[in-house]
Amino acid sequence: MTTSNKNHTLNNSRKKAYTVPKLDKGFAGQDIISVSQFSRKNLEHIFAVAEEMRAIVKSRGSTDLLTGTVLACLFFEPSTRTSSSFIAAMSRLGGTVIPITQGVQFSSVSKGESLPDTIRTLESYADVIVIRHPEMGSAKIAADYARKPIINGGDGVGEHPTQALLDIFTIKEELGHIDGLNVGMVGDLRNGRTVHSLARLLCLYDVRFDFVSPEILRLPLDVMNDIRDHELPAAETYDVADIISDVDVLYVTRVQKERFADLAQYEEVKDLYVITPELMEQAKEKMVIMHPLPRVGEISYHVDSDPRAAYFRQMENGMYIRMALLAAVLGKA
Ligand code: NCD
């Protein structure tokens, strides 16, 4: 079931011709590596299934849709929400999990085993693998070797496609639509993979962007070029006060300390943006503040009680989206 759509041989060599597939023939057996795979139709499907998953969880907690299937969670970088929401998602669907999350030091990776060998091992036990790894492109390499579906749970400063799915799902749930919105993104736009995936996926819609960052943390050129290719308006500024009254979505991100070679540079920019209740007085009455979390000071705790603060609802949505995605990739939705 899970292997049928993947064009992989069973031998040990890497398939050099492998390109990340579009999802126009459905999700069953497919890798989820990049948001570039998705169409609006794909998103509508996943969002509809996620709504059903939410209804199941609220009414009876779990279902037996994926009974007998196994997810391997291979996390080479720290994670709270992505790993635990995937584990919870699989559990609530009746499946089980091999968690190699906070404990990569206890796996043979710490003995120097290569990524392809680790993937080959896990795919002989599991039906689908979620991987988070510090190197950009690592999920694609894993998919290149694997016969089973690989889901990218974050590849360094590259992409975080499942986060972008839950982000857009949240915007739709909170504001009712995506087209016509003005989306502000604040913080570490250079290193934030959630920003890269979300900005790219939003290019499927008719939105305008306001990017707020210091010079050294500006949005990468390739992401900006994608936005230009879609002829969507995008402005860049240094000051969040310039945009706060205009935006429908304020997507705040942490400065990614672990990506800085020079920690003195991190110190210079780490506290530039703090969203406070005073700042929120200038924002629209109907808008949302989002954050992929973890936050390390860029949204004041006093903002949490503001009804526009959607980041905890966003986080909860992650489980429903990941339930939908697992069911879809395993051919059950
Ligand atoms: C993000 C990530 O890992 O990229 N967290 C997440 O998955 N919710 C954001 C971050 O670490 O800043």
Residues whose N, C-alpha, C, O or C-beta is under 5 A from the ligand:
A	BS01	NCD	R81 T82 G154 H160 R193 T194 R254 P292 L293 P294
